[in-house]
Amino acid sequence: MLFSPGTQRRRLQLRISERRLLLMAGDTLSVAIAVFVALFIWSQVADESFTIDFILPQSYLFFVLMFLWLLLAGANDFYALSLASRRGASLVRLVIITSQMLVIYFLIFFLSPRDALPRLFIIYYAGVSFSLIGLWRVANPALIGWASDARRVLIVGSDEAAKTIIAALNEYGRDAYEIHGIIGEESQISQVIDGIPVIGSGSDLLNFVFRDDIKEIVFTYTPDLSGDIFRSLMQSYERGVVLTPMPLLYERLTGRVPVEHVKRDWALVLPIEGNTLFDVYPILSWLINTLLALIGFIVFLVLLPIIALVIRLDSKGGVFYTQHRVGLNGRDFQIIKFRTMVKNAEGKTGAVFSQKNDSRITRIGRFMRKTRLDELPQVINILRGDMSLIGPRPERPEHVTRFTEKIPFYRTRLVVRPGLTGWAQVKYNYGANDHDALVKLEYDLYYIRHQSLLLDFSIIIRTIGRVIRMSGV
């Protein structure tokens, strides 16, 4: 991200949320137009008059396909700014989303009563929507360049947190943000931190805000703000400049909570809303968990004889594998899995992470891990109340004890019920060391802070995608 000393342009500087809303608005409009055009093609093929009497009975398709689009697009990170800035990658992701939409529609079509859904309509819609959304995404960077500038920001603070947010902005918001410098200590002026110069101290802050038309100030520390910096921040705020704590911007960019940089701001790792009397999420979540777990249990019973036979033929040992895990509020429970390793696999090593190409994994175990079939017995844990469908993956007591001592806020992940799958599982690869545990904790804390049915559905769809791709370890 290049340092820019100033500019005479005075165009809009949209926030992350505003840029994403712009993308969503264009996509949603494209979907609505595609449904309308597909209905027109359907009427012509069926030799019917394209009138309001023809459209009204099919009007539900506008809402269903818009909802399905937004759900699949969100689950596939289609509104990540780092993806939206790359036309080729956006088109590839659009192919994936359109394919997923077709699969879901045809699955519902074949399970529904005859003539409950139109058959060829979805083909017309897929072709038109792919073309319109593809054109919008290809043109979008130019449209944003015409309508808005990159958002000009200053960073207040020159500590490790400043380096972390600079790296995040470079990776996730390169086209959306333009860093105009760092405000640090007098002694640091002219120093360069990860490519960004320290351009002044607290007394200079307001001058740079005016000179460079700064719209957002990201500050990396709050308890140690000097009087000069605090006054300048307040004066900037009075003039409409947005003040953003580094952890919050990092969270919006990455979908993670930077635990190493919120040691004093412990409230930033707790759920945003907390528990409220009128919150329907826990009830709906429990109903969905129970329903899907019952369906999973039926699938488990159907597949059990075949999987049990293959496991026993492949290697010596039992069919199931149980292990102590730490659950809600630190309570231990026994997790149930299909056995994927040789008998007594940890006899010599003790409690260690599984590695890629682990020699302890059996032949059938490797396949079950890739397809996540080894996790299927955990529907029993869900029905018993040990686990939920969505949540942080339960960890072993030995690892929890070690991570609690090494990683800030690690035990915070125990304030919710552990899950069969979770935000960390769909956003990050399999954890094989302590660094991976830290990154996955950042994702888990994000989920804890932002729990919602929409986020849960997104995780479910992402999990299905990983199962289909056989991306397990």
C-alpha positions in Angstrom: 0.0 0.0 0.0 1.7 3.2 -1.1 2.1 6.3 1.0 0.4 9.3 -0.6 1.3 12.8 0.6 -1.9 14.5 -0.4 -4.6 14.9 -3.0 -6.9 17.4 -4.5 -9.6 14.9 -5.2 -12.7 15.1 -3.1 -14.8 12.1 -3.9 -16.6 9.7 -1.6 -14.5 7.5 0.7 -16.7 4.5 1.4 -16.2 2.3 4.5 -15.8 -1.5 4.3 -19.5 -2.0 5.1 -20.5 0.6 2.5 -18.4 -1.0 -0.3 -19.8 -4.4 0.5 -23.4 -3.0 0.5 -22.6 -1.5 -3.0 -21.5 -4.9 -4.2 -24.5 -6.6 -2.7 -26.9 -4.0 -4.2 -25.5 -4.6 -7.7 -25.7 -8.4 -7.3 -29.3 -8.3 -5.9 -30.5 -6.1 -8.7 -28.8 -8.4 -11.2 -30.7 -11.4 -9.6 -34.0 -9.6 -9.7 -33.5 -8.7 -13.4 -32.4 -12.3 -14.1 -35.6 -13.7 -12.6 -37.7 -11.3 -14.6 -35.9 -12.2 -17.9 -36.0 -15.9 -17.1 -39.8 -15.6 -16.5 -40.1 -13.9 -19.9 -38.2 -16.6 -21.7 -40.3 -19.2 -19.9 -43.5 -17.6 -21.0 -42.3 -17.4 -24.6 -41.2 -21.1 -24.7 -44.5 -22.1 -23.1 -46.4 -19.9 -25.6 -48.1 -18.0 -22.8 -48.8 -14.3 -22.5 -46.2 -12.4 -20.4 -48.7 -10.6 -18.2 -49.1 -9.7 -14.6 -51.3 -12.8 -14.2 -48.4 -15.0 -15.4 -45.8 -13.2 -13.2 -47.7 -13.0 -9.9 -48.0 -16.8 -9.2 -44.2 -17.0 -9.7 -43.3 -13.9 -7.7 -42.0 -16.0 -4.8 -39.0 -16.9 -7.1 -37.7 -13.3 -6.7 -37.5 -13.6 -2.9 -36.3 -17.2 -2.8 -33.5 -16.7 -5.4 -32.4 -13.4 -3.8 -32.1 -15.1 -0.4 -30.4 -18.1 -1.9 -27.9 -15.9 -3.8 -27.0 -13.8 -0.7 -26.6 -16.9 1.4 -24.3 -18.7 -1.1 -22.4 -15.5 -1.9 -21.7 -14.8 1.7 -20.7 -18.4 2.3 -18.2 -18.2 -0.6 -16.7 -14.9 0.6 -18.0 -13.2 -2.6 -18.1 -9.9 -0.7 -14.5 -10.0 0.5 -12.8 -6.9 -0.8 -9.6 -8.8 -1.5 -11.6 -11.0 -3.9 -13.8 -8.3 -5.4 -10.7 -6.4 -6.5 -9.6 -9.4 -8.7 -11.8 -9.9 -11.7 -10.6 -13.3 -12.7 -10.9 -14.7 -9.2 -14.4 -13.2 -8.9 -15.6 -14.9 -12.1 -14.2 -18.3 -10.9 -16.0 -17.8 -7.6 -19.2 -16.8 -9.5 -19.0 -20.2 -11.4 -18.8 -22.0 -8.1 -21.8 -20.1 -6.6 -23.9 -20.6 -9.7 -23.1 -24.3 -9.7 -24.0 -24.6 -6.0 -27.3 -22.8 -6.6 -28.2 -25.2 -9.5 -27.4 -28.3 -7.3 -29.6 -27.0 -4.5 -32.5 -26.1 -6.8 -32.4 -29.5 -8.6 -32.1 -31.4 -5.3 -35.3 -29.6 -4.1 -36.9 -30.1 -7.5 -36.5 -33.9 -7.4 -37.6 -34.1 -3.8 -40.7 -31.9 -4.4 -44.1 -33.1 -5.7 -44.5 -33.1 -9.5 -44.9 -29.7 -11.0 -44.2 -27.9 -7.7 -41.3 -26.1 -9.2 -40.6 -25.0 -12.8 -37.9 -27.1 -14.5 -36.2 -25.2 -17.3 -36.7 -21.8 -15.6 -33.7 -22.3 -13.4 -31.5 -22.9 -16.5 -32.6 -19.6 -18.0 -32.1 -17.8 -14.7 -28.6 -19.3 -14.2 -27.4 -18.1 -17.6 -28.9 -14.6 -17.3 -27.8 -14.1 -13.7 -24.3 -15.3 -14.4 -23.9 -12.9 -17.3 -25.4 -9.9 -15.4 -23.4 -10.5 -12.1 -20.3 -11.2 -14.1 -20.6 -7.9 -16.0 -21.3 -6.0 -12.8 -18.2 -7.6 -11.1 -16.0 -6.9 -14.1 -17.1 -3.3 -14.3 -17.3 -2.7 -10.5 -13.7 -1.6 -9.8 -14.1 1.1 -12.5 -17.5 2.1 -11.1 -16.0 2.4 -7.6 -13.1 4.3 -9.0 -15.5 6.8 -10.5 -17.8 7.0 -7.5 -15.2 6.9 -4.7 -11.6 7.2 -3.6 -9.8 4.7 -1.5 -10.6 5.5 2.1 -7.7 7.7 3.4 -6.6 6.8 6.9 -4.0 7.7 9.5 -2.7 5.2 12.1 -2.2 6.5 15.6 0.3 4.3 17.4 3.6 2.7 16.4 3.6 -0.5 18.3 3.3 -4.1 17.2 -0.5 -3.6 16.7 0.3 -1.0 14.1 2.3 -3.5 12.1 -0.5 -6.0 12.4 -3.2 -3.7 11.1 -0.9 -2.5 8.3 -0.4 -6.1 7.2 -4.2 -6.7 7.4 -5.0 -3.6 5.3 -2.4 -4.7 2.7 -3.8 -8.2 2.5 -7.6 -7.6 2.8 -8.2 -3.9 1.9 -5.5 -2.8 -0.5 -7.9 -1.2 -3.0 -10.3 0.1 -0.3 -7.8 1.8 2.0 -4.9 4.2 1.5 -2.7 4.7 4.5 -1.3 8.3 4.7 1.1 7.8 7.5 1.6 6.9 11.2 1.3 9.3 14.1 3.8 8.2 16.7 6.3 9.7 19.2 8.5 12.8 18.4 11.6 10.6 18.4 10.1 8.3 15.8 9.3 10.9 13.1 10.8 9.9 9.7 11.1 6.3 10.8 9.4 3.8 8.4 7.3 1.0 9.9 6.4 -1.8 7.4 6.6 0.6 4.5 4.6 3.4 6.2 6.4 6.5 7.5 5.9 8.1 10.9 4.9 11.5 9.7 4.2 13.3 13.0 3.3 13.3 16.7 0.1 14.0 18.5 0.3 17.8 18.1 0.5 17.3 14.3 -2.5 15.0 13.9 -5.2 17.6 13.1 -3.0 19.3 10.5 -2.6 16.0 8.6 -6.4 15.3 8.9 -7.1 18.6 7.1 -4.2 18.4 4.6 -5.0 14.8 3.3 -8.8 14.8 3.8 -8.5 11.9 6.2 -11.8 10.2 6.8 -10.8 7.5 9.3 -8.2 7.3 12.1 -7.2 3.9 13.4 -5.7 4.0 16.9 -3.8 1.0 18.2 -3.8 1.8 22.0 -6.3 3.6 24.3 -4.9 3.5 27.9 -1.7 5.3 27.0 -3.0 8.1 24.8 -1.2 11.4 25.5 -3.1 14.6 26.1 -2.1 16.0 22.7 -3.3 12.9 20.8 -6.6 12.7 22.8 -7.4 16.3 22.1 -6.6 15.9 18.4 -8.7 12.8 18.2 -11.7 14.5 19.7 -11.3 17.6 17.4 -11.1 15.2 14.4 -14.2 13.4 15.6 -16.1 16.7 15.9 -15.3 17.3 12.2 -16.7 14.0 11.1 -13.6 11.8 11.1 -14.4 8.2 12.1 -12.3 6.9 15.0 -11.8 3.1 14.9 -9.9 0.9 17.4 -7.4 -1.3 15.7 -9.0 -4.6 17.0 -12.4 -3.6 15.5 -11.0 -2.8 12.0 -8.9 -6.0 12.1 -12.1 -7.9 12.9 -14.0 -6.4 10.0 -11.2 -7.1 7.6 -10.3 -10.6 8.6 -13.2 -12.2 10.4 -10.9 -12.7 13.4 -10.3 -11.1 16.8 -6.7 -10.1 17.3 -6.3 -11.6 20.8 -2.6 -10.6 21.1 -3.6 -6.9 20.8 -6.6 -6.7 23.1 -5.0 -7.7 26.4 -6.3 -4.6 28.1 -9.6 -4.3 26.2 -10.9 -7.7 27.4 -14.5 -6.6 26.6 -13.6 -6.9 22.9 -13.6 -10.7 23.1 -17.1 -11.1 24.7 -20.3 -11.4 22.7 -21.5 -8.0 21.3 -25.1 -8.3 22.6 -24.7 -10.6 25.6 -27.6 -12.7 26.8 -31.0 -10.9 26.5 -34.5 -12.1 27.5 -36.0 -11.5 24.1 -33.2 -13.1 22.1 -34.7 -15.9 19.9 -31.4 -17.1 18.6 -30.8 -19.7 21.3 -34.3 -21.2 20.9 -34.1 -21.3 17.1 -30.5 -22.6 17.2 -31.5 -25.4 19.6 -34.4 -26.4 17.3 -32.2 -26.5 14.2 -29.5 -28.4 16.1 -31.9 -31.0 17.2 -33.6 -31.4 13.8 -30.3 -31.7 11.9 -28.8 -34.0 14.6 -31.8 -36.4 14.3 -31.4 -36.4 10.5 -27.7 -37.1 11.0 -28.5 -39.9 13.5 -30.6 -41.6 10.8 -27.8 -41.3 8.3 -25.4 -42.6 11.0 -27.6 -45.7 11.6 -27.8 -46.4 7.8 -24.1 -46.2 7.2 -22.9 -47.8 10.5 -22.9 -51.4 9.3 -20.9 -50.6 6.2 -18.4 -48.3 7.9 -18.0 -50.7 10.8 -17.2 -53.6 8.5 -14.7 -51.6 6.5 -12.9 -50.4 9.6 -12.6 -53.8 11.1 -11.3 -55.3 7.8 -8.8 -52.5 7.3 -7.0 -52.7 10.7 -7.1 -54.2 14.2 -9.0 -52.3 16.8 -12.5 -51.1 17.6 -15.0 -49.3 15.4 -15.4 -46.3 17.6 -12.8 -44.1 19.2 -13.6 -42.0 22.3 -11.6 -39.2 23.8 -11.8 -36.7 26.6 -12.7 -33.2 25.4 -13.4 -29.9 27.2 -16.9 -28.6 26.6 -19.2 -25.8 27.8 -17.9 -24.0 30.9 -14.9 -26.3 31.1 -16.9 -29.5 31.6 -15.2 -32.6 30.3 -17.1 -35.1 28.1 -16.3 -38.1 25.9 -16.3 -37.3 22.2 -17.3 -40.2 19.9 -15.6 -40.7 16.5 -15.1 -43.5 14.1 -11.5 -44.9 14.6 -9.2 -43.6 11.9 -5.8 -44.5 13.4 -4.0 -47.7 14.2 -4.7 -49.2 17.6 -3.0 -47.4 20.6 -1.8 -44.7 18.2 -0.7 -42.4 21.1 1.0 -45.0 23.2 4.4 -43.5 22.6 3.7 -39.9 21.6 1.0 -39.0 24.1 -1.5 -36.2 23.3 -0.2 -34.6 20.0 -1.8 -33.0 17.0 -2.3 -35.1 13.9 0.0 -34.1 11.1 -0.5 -34.1 7.3 0.4 -37.6 6.0 0.4 -38.9 9.5 1.7 -42.5 9.5 -0.7 -43.5 12.3 -3.8 -43.0 10.1 -5.2 -46.1 8.5 -6.1 -46.4 4.8 -9.8 -46.2 5.3 -9.2 -43.6 8.1 -7.5 -41.3 5.6 -10.6 -41.4 3.4 -13.0 -40.9 6.3 -11.0 -37.9 7.5 -11.0 -36.3 4.1 -14.8 -36.7 3.8 -15.4 -35.9 7.5 -17.2 -39.3 7.9 -15.2 -40.0 11.0 -17.1 -37.1 12.7 -20.5 -38.6 12.0 -20.9 -40.3 15.4 -20.7 -36.9 17.1 -24.4 -36.5 16.3 -24.8 -38.6 19.5 -22.8 -35.9 21.4 -25.1 -33.3 20.0 -28.3 -35.2 21.0 -26.8 -35.7 24.5 -26.2 -32.0 24.9 -22.4 -32.2 25.0 -22.0 -30.4 21.7 -23.8 -28.2 19.3 -23.8 -28.3 15.5 -21.9 -25.0 15.2 -19.3 -23.8 17.6 -15.6 -23.9 18.4 -14.2 -27.4 18.0 -13.8 -29.1 21.5 -10.1 -29.5 22.5 -8.4 -32.0 24.7 -7.8 -31.1 28.4 -4.0 -31.3 28.0 -4.1 -28.8 25.1 -6.6 -26.5 26.9 -4.3 -26.3 29.9 -1.3 -25.5 27.8 -3.0 -23.0 25.6 -4.6 -21.2 28.5 -1.1 -20.5 29.9 0.3 -19.4 26.5 -2.6 -17.7 24.6 -4.6 -14.7 26.0 -8.3 -15.3 26.4 -8.1 -19.0 25.3 -10.7 -20.1 27.9 -13.2 -17.6 26.4 -14.0 -20.2 23.8 -15.5 -22.3 26.6 -18.4 -19.9 27.2 -20.3 -21.5 24.3 -21.1 -25.1 23.6 -18.4 -26.7 21.3 -19.5 -27.6 17.7 -19.3 -30.3 15.1 -18.1 -27.6 12.8 -17.3 -24.0 13.2 -16.1 -20.7 11.8 -12.4 -21.6 12.4 -12.9 -24.9 10.7 -14.3 -23.4 7.5 -12.0 -20.4 7.4 -8.7 -22.0 8.3 -6.8 -25.3 7.7 -6.4 -28.0 10.2 -4.5 -26.9 13.3 -1.2 -28.7 13.7 0.8 -26.5 16.1 0.5 -23.7 18.7 0.4 -20.9 16.1 -2.5 -22.6 14.3 -4.2 -22.8 17.7 -3.8 -19.0 18.1 -5.3 -18.2 14.7 -8.2 -20.6 15.2 -8.9 -19.0 18.6 -9.2 -15.6 16.8 -11.8 -17.1 14.4 -13.6 -18.8 17.3 -13.8 -15.5 19.2 -15.2 -13.8 16.2 -18.0 -16.4 16.0 -18.7 -16.0 19.8 -19.0 -12.2 19.3 -21.2 -12.4 16.2 -23.4 -15.5 16.6 -26.5 -15.5 14.4 -28.6 -17.8 12.3 -27.2 -16.2 9.1 -23.6 -16.9 10.2 -24.6 -20.5 11.2 -26.1 -21.1 7.8 -23.0 -19.7 6.2 -20.8 -22.1 8.2 -23.1 -25.1 7.3 -22.8 -24.3 3.6 -19.1 -23.8 3.8 -18.8 -27.1 5.6 -20.7 -29.0 3.0 -18.4 -27.4 0.4 -15.4 -28.7 2.3 -16.9 -32.2 2.5 -17.5 -32.2 -1.2 -13.9 -31.1 -1.9 -12.6 -33.7 0.5 -10.5 -31.1 2.2 -10.3 -32.9 5.6 -6.9 -34.0 7.1 
